[in-house]
Amino acid sequence: MNRYLISLAAIICAIGAWAYDGTKLWLPQQATGGTSPEITSPKSKDSVVAVAVGELRDSWHGAPVKMVLKKDKALGRDGFRIIPSEGGLTLSASEPSGLLYGAYYLLRKQDSGQSVDTEITDVPRYDLRILNHWDNLDGTIERGYAGHSLWKWDELPDVESPRYREYARVNASIGINGTVLNNVNASSKILSHDYLLKVAKLADIFRHYGIRVYLSVNFASPMQLDGLSTADPLDKGVAKWWKNKADEVYSLIPDFGGFLVKANSEGQPGPCDFGRSHADGANMLAEALKPHGGIVMWRSFVYSPSDPDRAKQAYVEFEPLDGQFAPNVIVQIKNGPVDFQPREPYSPLFGAMPATKQMAEFQVTQEYLGHSNHIAYLAPMWKEFFEYVSPESISAVAGVANVGDDSNWTGHPFAQANWYAFGRLAWNPDEDASTIAREWLELTVVEDDMPENVKSGLVDMMVTSREAVVDYMMPMGLHHLFAFGHHYGPEPWCDVPGARPDWLPKYYHRADSAGLGFDRTLSGSGAVSQYPDSLAGVLNDADQCPEEFLLWFHHVPWNKTLKSGDTMWNTLCRHYESGYDAVKRYQSVWDSAKPYVDEALHQDVSRRLIAQARDARWWKDACLLYFQQYSNMPFPKDVEAPEHTLDAMKKVNLGITNYESPSMDSLDAVR
């Protein structure tokens, strides 16, 4: 056997015990003594190579490593190959970034106690693996639950926070190679010269880790920054403005990635304001970026009233534009057709535009999944998406970041796993969600003496947590039952005067005395027709439609008998009960880990699990009491009856300070 194989015992001796507090995320732990193995560097002055060499010299405890740069078409830009031998390991790549990712691969295997004893060739599925930050220039983060923005715009470019470099390391360690720094609801100020100097400073730091910087841009920037009378994409003066701006950006940031655009959506300006199409707007920007190799990521998140069913509207606007976008435009599509709900069917735009590059947009932040109070491991949700959408049919992936300036970066310690899992699945969507969960745990929470049954319990808690959230919030295809504005608690009764109907829960659940759910069949809104014929036929038939999407596509009678032999009402009730029971079970699982994890970490997660269990009960009681008004059916005997009346729950103030869940004591006070 190769005497240089990594062993868990050797790692323990080299690193020693350490208490995980979340500040270092899953980054490799440096050696605490002993002789480091020889790391042979290739002859290169590239700073990415220097970082790769430095990471191994600081943290690697296994075999000597020879790093080689040589062109190999099979490895592409970011791939790498590791070949073990009696003399050590050879790590080769075509580009410096490949050596960096190979170095982190070795450290990840080492720190999770795995050996490297066979040849490994690892090439990412997508060239572009990107985080989208929804950070505002005032330091706030839209849908962020981990403090303020990492980017200290008032201090840049003069002051460099050490967290900027740590952020770049973290992303590189999981294969992320791009970051959009600012909110898609963009301020045009980000393109001013003063702010571009600040952006350039971040780019100078990130490029050492193979990460390119991108910016969200406001389509009306020519008007807002320089007083042009129009932002019409077919106006020559507008096109020239963008060309000059692109030249300025690249003069400061030679490896700038490109623009992300939210246009004609939720009040954002866009080409449709001037009678032009999304393709007209995207192509004008693409032309400005083309000489520099930049790209335009044009979001399809639009829901103008082009169709009575909001779930159809992006398809209605974008599908006819297939083939009209420039080669350096990618249409960025949310994974589902509405808005990052705990469960949605995949967006029918995927696969419907074969002549257009498409990228999937996932939400890593937990906007609709309990914010930073709830455990909701999202890798199973993304894996579900790839069961319907072939990874080969898309060109890139983006994740809406959950990163803030909290000491542990993501608010909930377990929310780090979503950042980690996004990077791992962006590199290889075939990876197993359970394997990634275990890997993250072994790099972070798990200490050396944790028994396997406790570790397996934590893995199971993570892997089942998203399904639990779906069950206690919106099972069986229900969606958008949230309180208005902050999207935290349940408010299926919500009615805000003057609000758009499709911002309100009643638009989606359509509960009445006959049944529950949105009829999107061919005899309803017809949304099923946007899917391929083979799937549309299944979705259109209530007896064939998967139960998890039943109320998304059908208005189902309360007493309809489902495949289980029970009624829809009883099945709905039991889903809510199951979600609540799961969270109570998680409390026991986490308690079993107490002797083996850092005390402060255990207290933190325990506190959040108490809030999550309270919230799960809140969701269950509120929704079932509300829907029972329409079903007029009793709760099944095996479902715990609600503690509070519906009138009492309606009186709870849902304006949650810091997104903390409301105390059930507040419900008791109004019973």
N, C-alpha and C positions, 0 to 999 in steps of 0.2 A: 504494500500500500504506500502511496506517495507520502513521504514523511512531512510534507508541507501542507497537507490537508488541514482545513480549519476545524478545530474542535471546540465545543462549547466550554469544556473545562479550561482550555487555554485562554479563551476570551475572558472567563471569570477571573482567572489569575491576573490577566493583563489589565483589565479595567477595574475590577473590584466592584463591590456593591455601590449603588448610587441611588439616590432618591429622586424620582421623577416629579418635577413640579410644573412641567408644561412650558417653561420658558425656552427650552432648547428644542421643543417639538421632538422630531424623530432623528435629528441630526446625529452623526456619529460621535461617540464619546471618545475623547482623546486618551491616549495611553497614559498611565500613571507611573511609569517607570520601565526599566528593562531596556534591552537593545532592540532597536527597530530594524526590520529587514531592509535589505538593499532595494531601492527603487531606482531603476535606470530610466532616465528621461530621454525622449527623442530630441534631436537637434532642432529646436524650434524656439523662436522668440515670442510666439503667440501667448498672450496672457491666459487664455483658457487652458492651455497645456500646463502653464505654471501652476494654476489653481489645482488641476487634476493631480499633478505630482505632489503638491503641498498637502492635499487632503490625504493621500496615501501615506506620506511620510509622517504626518501627525497622528494618524489613527489606525493604520493597518498593522496587524500583529501576526500575519500569516507568512506565506512564502515570499521570497524575493519576487519582485515584479519588474518585468522589462516592458516598457511602453514603446509602441512602434506606430509611427504614422506612415501609412502607405495606401495608395489609391486601390480601392476595391469596390467595384460597382455594386456588388451584392450588399454592401453595408450602407450605401447611400450617404447622406450627410451626417446623420446622428447615430448610426448603428455602430456596434463594436463586436469584437470576437475575443474570447478568452480561451487560451489553450494551456492546460496544466501539463507539467512534465516533472521529471525528477529534479530538474534544476530550478524549478519555481513555476511562475506563471508568465505567459506572454499576453499582454493586452494590446490589441491592434485596432486601428480605426482609420477611416479615410480622411476625417476632419478632426480638428481639435475637440469639437463638442463631443464626438464619439468617445474620445479618451476620458473626458470628464464624466459622461454617463456610465462608462465602464468602471471607472473608479468608484462611483457611488454604488454601483451594483455590487462590487466586491464588499464594500463597507456595510451595505444593507444585509448581505448574506452573513457576514461575520457577526454583526450585532444581533441578529436573530438566531444565531447558533447553528447555521446551516453550512455544509461543506461545499467546496467548489472542486469537484474531482473529475468532471467530464468537460469536454469542449462545449462552450456556450457561444452561440451567435444570436445577437439580440438587435433587432431593427424595429424602430417605432412604426406603427401603422400609419400615422399621420405626420406630415412635415410640420404642421402648425398645431401646437398644443398650448392654449393660451388662457390666461386668467383675465376676466373683465372685472375691474374694480368699479363700483358705483360710488366712488368718493367725490365729494364736492370740494370746491376750492376754499370753503370756510372751515374745513376740517370735519364736517359731519359726513356720515355715510348713509345713503339711502338703503334701507333694508339691511343695515349692519347692526350686529348685536354683540360687538366685542370692543366697544369704546370708539374713539375717534380715529381718523385716518392716520396711517403711518406717515403720510407725506406732510411734512411741516413746511408748507409753501411760504410762510412768512419768514422762515429761516434760510430757505434755499435761495441761491446756490452756495451761500457762504458757509453754512453749517451742515455737516454731514452726520446724520444720526447713525450710530453703529447698527441699528436695526435694518437699515437699507441693505447692507451687505449680508446680514443674516437672512433677510427675506430672499435675496437672490440665491443664496446657498440652499435654502429650503426648497425653492422651486426647482433648481437644477437637480437636486437629489432625487426628485421623482419625475424628472424628464420634461417639466414645463419649460418652454423656450420663448414665451412671449407674455407681455403684460400690458393691458390697457389701463392707464393710470387713473382715469377720471370717469365720472358718471355719464351714461348714455344720454341723460337729460343734461346736455353739456352747456357750460358757459363758454361763450365765444372768447372770453379772456384767456383761455388756455392757449390760444394761438397768437396772443400778443408776444412781442419780442421779449419782454421781461419774463413772462412765464416760460417761453421756450428755452431761455437760459437755465431756468430751474429744471425743466424736463431734461435738458442736456446733461445736467449734473447727475441725475438718476441714471440716465443711459450710460454715462461713463462708468458707473459702478456695476451696473447689471451686465454689461457686455463681457466682463471677465468671467461670467458664469453662463455664457452662451444665450443670454436673454435679450431679446429685442423689445424696445418700447414702442407702443402704439398709443394713439389718442382718440378719444371720442370727440367729434366735432359737431358744432351747431351749423346746420345748413345755411342759416341766415348770417353767418359770420361776416361776409362782405358788407352787409348792411350795418351790422351792429358794431363792427370794429372800425370800418373806414367810411361809413356813410354812403355807400352805394345805394342807388334808388331801388335796386332789385337784387334778388338772388336767383333769378331765372337761369336754370342751367344751360339754356340755349343762347343766352346773352353773351356776346363776345367779351364784354368787359368783365363779367362775372368769371368766365373761364380763365381769363388772363389773371384775375386776382388770385384764383386758386393755384394757378401755375406758379405765380411769383411766391405765394405762401409756401408751396411745396419746395421750391428752390431754397427759400430761407430755412425751412426746417432741416433739409438735408445738408445745408452748409454748416449747421450746428451739430447735427446728429447723422453722420454718414450712413449708419446702419438702421435708421428709423424704419419701422415696419409698415406703417400705413394708418389709415383712418377707419374708425368704427362709427357708423351713422344710425341714429334713430330718427326717422323722418316721417312726418305726417302721422304721428301717433301720440296720443295723450297730450295734444297741444303743441308738440314740437314742430317747427317749420320744416318744410320739405318741398320737393319739386311739384307736388300736386297743387300747392298754393298758387302756382303759376301756369296751371293747365298742362303740366308735363308729367311724364310717368316716372316711376321709381327707377326704371332703367336709364332714363335720360339723366336723372340726378346722379346715379352711381357712376355712369360712364364718364360724365364730365369730371368728376373727382379722379376717376381711374386714369384719365388722360393726363391729368396734372402729375400724378404719381409715377406713371409708367416709365419715364426716363431714368428714374432713380431705383426702379425695381420694387416700388411699394404696392400695396394692395388696398382695396376697399372692402370692408366687411359691412354689408348693408342688411340691417335687421328687417325681418319680415313681420315683426310684432306690430301689426296694425289692426285696428278694428273700427274703421269708419263704417257708417251704416249702409254698407253695400249689400248686406243680406240680413234678414231678421235674426238669424242665428249667428251669434258672435263666433262660435267655433268654426264657421265656414269662411269668415271674412278674409283672413290672410290668403287662403287658397284662391278665393275669388279675385283678389287683387294681383297676386303674383304668378299664378300658373299660366295666364295668357302671355306673360312676358318671357317665357322660356326661350332661350336662344338669343335674346336681345341684349344680354349683359356682356360687357367687355371681358376678355380673358383674365384680367387681374381684379375681377370682382367676385366675391363669394357672398352668396345670400345666406345670412345667419338666421337659423330657424330654431325657436324654442322646441324642446322635446315634445310638448303637447300642443294642441290647437288653441288652448285658452290662456293659462297663465300660471305655470309652475305649481299646479295643484298637487296635493299629496299623491294622487294617482290620476293620470290622464291616459287615454289612448295616444298613440304617437300621432304627431302632426301629419296629415295626409299630403302636405307639401313634399315630404321626403319621398323621393322616387317619382314625383309628378313633374319634375323639371329636368329631364335627362340631359339637356343641352346647357345646363347651368351648374356651376360649382356650388355646392351646398355645404354648410357646416352646422353641426348640432350645438345648441346652446343649452347647457344644464345649469341649474341653480345649486350652488354649493352652500350659500347662505340659506338659513332655514326660515325664509319669510313666511311660508305657510305651514311650517312644521314645528311650531312650538318655540321659535326663536332660539335663544340660548338657554332656555330652561329644560328642553326635552332632549332625550337621546333619540336621534333619528339617523341611523347609519344609512346613507343614500346609495351605496354601491348596488344593492339589489334593485333599486329603482332604475338606475342606469343600465344595468344588465337586462332588465325587462324591456327597455327601449330597444336594445340591440337584438332581442328576440324577434322583433318585428321589422327593424330597419337594419339591413345588411351593413356592417362596418365598411365594406368596400364601396358602398353607394354614396358615401360622403367624403369630403376632402379634408375636413379639419374639425376640431372640437374646441369649444369655449366653455368655461365655467365661471359663473358669477361668484366672485370671491366672498369668503366669510372672514376676511382678515381685518383686524383692527389693532389698536395700540394697547389693548389689554396685555397684562404680563404673559398670559398664556396664548395670546394671539387670536383666539377664536371664541372667547367667552366660555362656553361649555367645554371642558377638557376633551370630551369625546367628539366634539365637533371638529377637532383636528383630524380625525379619521376621515372625514369627508374631503378635506383638502388633499390628504394623502391619497385616498382612493381615486379622486378625480385624476390626479397625475398618473397613477398607475394604469387606470383604464384608458386614459388619453394615449398612453404609450401602447398599450395592448388591450383592446376591448374584450379579448378572449379570456383574460384573467378571471379567476373565480372570486366571487365576493367574500366567501368565507376565508379563503387563503389570504386575501388582502387584509381582512379584519385581524386574523391571527398574527400576521406579519406586523401590523401596526402595534398591536398589543405587546408583542415581544420586543419591539423597539422602544416602547414607551412605558406603559403602565406595569407590565409584568416584571416582578423581581425574581431573582434566581431560585428561590425556594418555593415558589407557588406550585401547588400540586396540579397535575394535569386536569383533574376533574373540575377544579376551580377555574383554570384557564379556559377549558372547553365551555364552561357555563358563561363566561364573559363573551366568548366568541358567539355563542348562541344568542345572548342578549343583544349584541350588536346586529347580528344578521336578521333577527326577527323584529327589530325595533321599528323600522319603517312601516312594516305591515301592521304593527300594533297601533301606530299613529293613525294610519288609514282607518282601522277598525273603530277607534274611539272618536274620530273626527267625522269622516265621510266615507263610509263603506259602500260597496256595491255600485260604485260609479257616481255617487253624489259628489258635488263639487261646489266650491265658492259659498259655503255657509258661514263665512267669517263675519266678525264684527266689522263695521265700516271703518276704513282708514288704516288701522294698525294690523289687521289680519292675524289676530291672536286667538281670541275666544270665539265661542259659537254665538251666532245671532241669526238663526234662520228666519226670524220674524222681522228682521231689519227693514225699515222703510224710511228713507231720508228724503224729505221733500226737495224736489228739484234735481235729484241725482239721476244720472243715466240709469235706465232700467237694468242694463247689463253690468252695473256695478253692485247690484243688490241680489241677495240670495234667492228671493222668490222667483226671479227670472230663470234661475237654474234648477231649483228643486221642483217647482210647479206642483206642490202638494195640493190635493183637493180630495173630496170625498170618494172619488173613483180610484185614486192611486197616487203614485209618486214617481218623479223622474221626468227627464226632458225627451220628448219624442223626436228623435233624429232619424227615424226610418224614412223609407221612400214615401210613405203617406204622411210623414211629419215634415220636419225641416229639410229632409233629404241629405243631411250631412253624410250618411253612409255612402252615398254615391261618389264622394270624393276619394274613397279608398279603392284599391284594386278589386275587380269583380269577385275574385275568389273569397276575399275577406268581407266585402260588402254584403254578400249573401248571408254569411254567418252572422254578422252584426245586425242585419235587418230582421232576423228571426229571433224573437224573444226566447224561444226554447233552445236555440243554439248559441246565442250570444254568451260569451264568458261572463260568469256572475260578477266578476270584479268590474265589468263595464256595463252591467245591465241597466242601471238607472241613468247612465250617461246617454244611452241610445234609445231607451224605451220609457214610456209612462206606464208603469206596471200596476195592475190592480193589487190592493192590499192583501187580498185573499188568494192571489194566484199561487198555485202549487209549483214549486221549483224542482230542480233535479233531485234535491235531497229528500223530497217528499213532504217538506214543510212549506208553510205559506211564506210569501215575501215578507210580511210584517214580522213574523216570528224570527225569520232569518236575519232581518235587519236588526232586531233587538239583540240577538245573540252575538252579532258582530260587535256591537257597541260594548256588550258585556265582556267579550273576549279581549278587546283592546284594553279595557280597564284592568281586567285580571292579569294581563301580561305585564303591565307596569308594576302592579303589586308584586308579581313574581320577580321582576328585575330588582326590586328593593332587597329581596332575600338573597338573590345572586350576588349583588354588590356587598351585602353584609358578610357573605362567606369569604370575600376577598380581603376583608379588613386586615387580617394579620400579615398580609403579603404586599400591601401597597403603602405608599407614603400617607401619613396620618392626615395631613392637610388636604391632600387630594381626595382621600376617602370622605372627609367631612364635606368638601365642596360638592362632590357628585351626589352624596347622600341628600344634601339639602335640595339639590335640583330634582332628585327623584321624588322627594316628598311633594314638591311643587307639581311635578308631572303627574303624579297619582291624583292629586287634588284636581288638576286640570282635566284629566281623563274622566273623572267622575262628573265634573262640571259639563263637559261636552256630552257625555252619555245621557245625563239627566235632562239637560236643556233640549237636546235634539229629540229624544224619545217622547218627552212630555209635549213638545210642540207638534210632532207628527201624529201623536195619539189623538189630538183634536180632530184630525181628518180621518184616521183609520177607524176610530171608535172601537178598537179591539183591545182586549186585556193584554198585559205583559205576560210572556210565558213564565211558568212557575220557576224555571231555573234561571231567570234573570232578576237580579236584585232590584227591587222597586226603588224609584227615585226618593231621595231624602227630602227634597224641597218641592214647592209648588212652582208651576210655570210663571205665575204672576210674580212670585218672589225672585225668580231668576231674572226676569225681565228688568227688575229694579236695580240689579247690580250695576255699578258704574264700571263700564268697560274701558274707560280711559286709563289704561294701565301705566303707572309710573315706572319708567325703566323696564317695561315689559315684564314686571314681576306678576305672577298669577294672583288673582284675587283670593283672599282668604275665604274659606267656607264660613268663617265667623260672620262675614259681611252678609252672607245669605241667611244665616240664622237670625240676624238682626232685623231682617225684613220679612220673616215668615208670617 
